[in-house]
Amino acid sequence: MKIIAIGSDHGGFRLKENLKVYLKKKGFKIIDVGTFSEESCDYPVYAYAVAKKVAEGKAGCGIVICKTGIGVSIVANKVHGIRAALCYNVKAAILSRQHNNANVLSLGALFVSKKKAQAIVDAWLETNFEGGRHKRRIKLIEEIERRSRIR
């Protein structure tokens, strides 16, 4: 997961910019899909762009940010192969990787400080998928995803 796609709307812009600097210092390559200012914009554009980069294999994982993290999480999870997890604390971040093998982290800028967001991101990036019974559950999620594409 050396390449991370990151995106936010205007509500998550400041946190995104902080995390970009933080992650670059840690040696990660960042693909910033926007937004590039605090001017009002539509979060689905940026959440989709991040999820697409991850789904296409152009990034090993992604981070999406809006004020609550809810909207960007919903959008990212619409992309085939994405398991976006909204995390407001370190424990949730760890479990989202261990149990759900989440490949996109969603953050709510209203609910996490810069320092807390950094701790969440660190935990999320450093945690591995446990496999075992969780692998079976991921396969079930993937099967549901395949079936839901048939209309």
Secondary structure, 3 states (H helix, E strand, C coil): CCEEEEEECHHHHHHHHHHHHHHHHCCCEEEECCCCCCCCCCHHHHHHHHHHHHHCCCCCEEEEEECCCHHHHHHHCCCCCCCEEECCCHHHHHHHHHCCCCCEEEEECCCCCHHHHHHHHHHHHHCCCCCCHHHHHHHHHHHHHHHHCCC
